[in-house]
Every structure is written in C-alpha cells, then in structure tokens.
Amino acid sequence: MKSRNNLWQSVGTARFIYNWTLARQEENYKNGGKFIKDGYLRKELTILKKSELIWLSGLSNNVANRL
C-alpha cells in the first residue's frame, strides 16, 4: 500500500511540474521571449520549493529531473 501511495504521489508531482513548466514557457513565449532553458527552470523551481511550494520539498527531486 505504501508503494502505491508513493507511486501516485510521484505521478501527481510529475503532473504538477509538467503543467507548471508548460505554463511558464507559454507565458514567456506570449511576452516575446524565447524558449527557457532547463537549467533556469530548475533554479526557479528550487526557489519556489523553498518558499511557495513547500509541499514539494518532501518529495524526491528525481521526479522533476525526469521531465
């Protein structure tokens, strides 16, 4: 049961990060910007994990790194 819960938590995390990244890229494109590099998005996400998205701090970074 624990493995199942971890699986669904990972799936939810991956979905959230994918949607967040897509929205960030779309917003940037609409404002005339170019594609945002992966490294920059990771830094931005790390900052958010420490402040606004504290619930992500307890989860494995491997989920985010695979996207």
Secondary structure by P-SEA (a helix, b strand, c coil): caaaaaaaaaaaaaaaaaaaaaaaaaaaaaaccccccaaaaaaaaaaaaaccccccccccccccccc
